[in-house]
Amino acid sequence: MVSSGEQKIQWAYQYMPVLQAIRKRFEEEKPLAGQKIGMALHVEAKTACLVRTLAAGGAEVYITGCNPLSTQDDVAEALREGGIECYAKRGCNTEEYYEAIDKVLDAKPTLTIDDGMDLINRVHIDRRDCLPQIVGACEETTTGIHRLKAMHADGKLEFPVIAVNDTPMKHYFDNVHGTGESALSSIMLTTNCLVAGKHVVVAGYGYCGRGVATKARALGARVIVTEVDPRRALQAHFDGFDVLKMSEAAKLGDLFITTTGNCSIITGEHFPLLKDGALLANAGHFNNEITIPWLEEHASEIDHRDGIDTYIVDGKKIHLLAEGRLVNLATPKGMGHPIEVMDLSFAVQALSVEYMAKHGKDLAPGVHDVPTEIDEYIARLKLESVGASLDELTPEQIEYMGSWNHGT
Ligand SMILES: NC(=O)c1ccc[n+]([C@@H]2O[C@H](COP(=O)([O-])OP(=O)(O)OC[C@H]3O[C@@H](n4cnc5c(N)ncnc54)[C@H](O)[C@@H]3O)[C@@H](O)[C@H]2O)c1
């Protein structure tokens, strides 16, 4: 009988035509033969499809989670049954989390893939024994890239890393549509509450925030945005959202979703202003956007249940989802981004890893862009798979676009 983890992987794989095409080529060409790939990613079905694609390319793959609450244990088990070294476990504590990262590093990977940079951080601080054989790495998310750029600016990053997040084929779709749909669907499944008619406060109007705000409005919510960047705030205004300070929005919101990648967004200054029954969720990478220690200290009562912690503050109920961790992945029913979106993001990962295997030795330590050819190739594969067709520039148009002397 097919295990539940295997069923989930097979379900996802059928909707990943781009990754399927890459896997087919990898099986024939084995471009990753001789490579050991160490990964710290959310271990769920779509990630398993990436793992198998890399293994089909000839790599030995070692993987653990990048968040204590996002692993799907049955998928981790299915990976192990298929011969992949997988150390991820849902609900692990901090010590176990880093022990699992160390197990990946014990394999002495030549290439690494991170989502949030915990693995690369470990290599540079505690596991410098791994540095000599690492050729390069790929990073999946905005927060990881912020951390890597800060590390490089301090002169501490010792190998090249491809910023997968920063390429259009990742953040235009993954951060906007992936986070937008999966954060809301996860909140709805966890709370069984209606979004329509609610005041939804979205903190941060970057790629993720824009996705969440737009999809919440599509469900009938009245959306308020909070921002610190004047251009992003203006964009939210022109997109038709109210833009307020968090101290004002706190009094109005029914549901709050933080997407800033920054810390201390909803804090002790705001909790007392919230309405009774307010729902708080975070879709940014780390669980520090909502100041949970304040709630723990000031609540007269705390009720923990699967996926929701209720804090009673001044007689009012404040419900925190998924312990303030990525709500789309860390609630018991959270399945992460929709499959079609991860088909694109993981296609970028697979081809960036292949690129790093070929060219990593020639790249300087630092944060590098995904080559444009890879990005365009993935867009073309996806367009083909949905039956869309593109016009092509004529020679006249190419000449016109490249010239400066055509005028009135
Ligand atoms: N949930 C997921 O599955 C998922 C997917 C992709 C990215 N992420 C994470 O989501 C976060 C946001 O990613 P992004 O690509 O949208 O980043 P982004 O940089 O495009 O957007 C972040 C926005 O937050 C704003 N911001 C910063 N501090 C703020 C504050 N104090 N108050 C209000 N706004 C503030 C910034 O001005 C910016 O506009 C990152 O942590 C990223 O790693 C999560």
The ligand as a Tripos MOL2 file, in Angstrom:
@<TRIPOS>MOLECULE
LIG
   44    48     1     0     0
SMALL
NO_CHARGES

@<TRIPOS>ATOM
      1 N1          4.9820   32.5720    4.2360 N.am      1 LIG1
      2 C1          5.7770   32.1540    3.2730 C.2       1 LIG1
      3 O1          5.7020   31.0150    2.8280 O.2       1 LIG1
      4 C2          6.7820   33.1070    2.6980 C.ar      1 LIG1
      5 C3          7.1000   33.0840    1.3330 C.ar      1 LIG1
      6 C4          8.0070   34.0110    0.8380 C.ar      1 LIG1
      7 C5          8.5910   34.9330    1.7010 C.ar      1 LIG1
      8 N2          8.2890   34.8820    3.0460 N.ar      1 LIG1
      9 C6          8.8630   35.8050    4.0280 C.3       1 LIG1
     10 O2          7.9590   36.9080    4.1380 O.3       1 LIG1
     11 C7          8.6770   38.0940    4.5270 C.3       1 LIG1
     12 C8          8.3910   39.2130    3.5340 C.3       1 LIG1
     13 O3          8.8720   38.8610    2.2400 O.3       1 LIG1
     14 P1          8.6420   39.8400    0.9950 P.3       1 LIG1
     15 O4          9.2470   39.1420   -0.1730 O.co2     1 LIG1
     16 O5          7.2600   40.3240    0.9420 O.co2     1 LIG1
     17 O6          9.6100   41.0410    1.4570 O.3       1 LIG1
     18 P2          9.5900   42.5610    0.9550 P.3       1 LIG1
     19 O7         10.9030   43.1090    1.3520 O.co2     1 LIG1
     20 O8          9.1330   42.6490   -0.4630 O.co2     1 LIG1
     21 O9          8.4090   43.2360    1.8470 O.3       1 LIG1
     22 C9          8.4950   43.4990    3.2050 C.3       1 LIG1
     23 C10         7.7470   44.8350    3.4340 C.3       1 LIG1
     24 O10         7.6060   45.0420    4.8300 O.3       1 LIG1
     25 C11         7.7870   46.4170    5.0800 C.3       1 LIG1
     26 N3          8.1560   46.6400    6.4810 N.ar      1 LIG1
     27 C12         9.3730   46.5050    7.1000 C.ar      1 LIG1
     28 N4          9.2750   46.8590    8.4050 N.ar      1 LIG1
     29 C13         7.9760   47.2110    8.6070 C.ar      1 LIG1
     30 C14         7.2620   47.6900    9.7460 C.ar      1 LIG1
     31 N5          7.8690   47.8990   10.9240 N.pl3     1 LIG1
     32 N6          5.9310   47.9500    9.5970 N.ar      1 LIG1
     33 C15         5.3060   47.7790    8.4130 C.ar      1 LIG1
     34 N7          5.9430   47.3530    7.2900 N.ar      1 LIG1
     35 C16         7.2620   47.0730    7.3970 C.ar      1 LIG1
     36 C17         8.8930   46.8210    4.1200 C.3       1 LIG1
     37 O11         8.9080   48.2280    3.9060 O.3       1 LIG1
     38 C18         8.5010   46.0370    2.8720 C.3       1 LIG1
     39 O12         7.6520   46.7790    2.0200 O.3       1 LIG1
     40 C19        10.1360   37.6540    4.6080 C.3       1 LIG1
     41 O13        10.4180   37.2720    5.9270 O.3       1 LIG1
     42 C20        10.1850   36.4400    3.6930 C.3       1 LIG1
     43 O14        11.2830   35.5940    3.9880 O.3       1 LIG1
     44 C21         7.3680   34.0280    3.5450 C.ar      1 LIG1
@<TRIPOS>BOND
     1     1     2 1
     2     2     3 2
     3     2     4 1
     4     4     5 ar
     5     4    44 ar
     6     5     6 ar
     7     6     7 ar
     8     7     8 ar
     9     8     9 1
    10     8    44 ar
    11     9    10 1
    12     9    42 1
    13    10    11 1
    14    11    12 1
    15    11    40 1
    16    12    13 1
    17    13    14 1
    18    14    15 2
    19    14    16 1
    20    14    17 1
    21    17    18 1
    22    18    19 2
    23    18    20 1
    24    18    21 1
    25    21    22 1
    26    22    23 1
    27    23    24 1
    28    23    38 1
    29    24    25 1
    30    25    26 1
    31    25    36 1
    32    26    27 ar
    33    26    35 ar
    34    27    28 ar
    35    28    29 ar
    36    29    30 ar
    37    29    35 ar
    38    30    31 1
    39    30    32 ar
    40    32    33 ar
    41    33    34 ar
    42    34    35 ar
    43    36    37 1
    44    36    38 1
    45    38    39 1
    46    40    41 1
    47    40    42 1
    48    42    43 1
@<TRIPOS>SUBSTRUCTURE
     1 LIG1         1 GROUP 0 **** ****
